[in-house]
Amino acid sequence: MESNYKKYNEVSELLKVLAHPVRLCIVRGLLKKGNCNVTYMQECLDMPQSTVSQHLQKLRAAGIIEGERNGLEINYKVCDDRVESLIKVLLGEE
């Protein structure tokens, strides 16, 4: 066992952000679809737009997703390669 556990902070923060069922669902959906906007996610999740946006903000702040503006719409996609492997392992899809 190592005494320098602080080097695991980044991974720990990534896991904390992903440790919510809605955020897991969003990330998995983005991995399957490639990218999509808030309206599409809102309809799929059957949640208010503000709730979906709050989850997207947490994922974006953690560097898991990024948004690309297309006029008034922002399309989100997963931008952290580690996340795809992690999601597959966690959801038994590998």
Secondary structure as UniProt FT lines:
FT   HELIX           5..8
FT   HELIX           9..18
FT   HELIX           21..33
FT   STRAND          36..37
FT   HELIX           38..45
FT   HELIX           49..61
FT   TURN            62..63
FT   STRAND          65..70
FT   TURN            71..72
FT   STRAND          73..78
FT   HELIX           81..90
FT   TURN            91..92
//
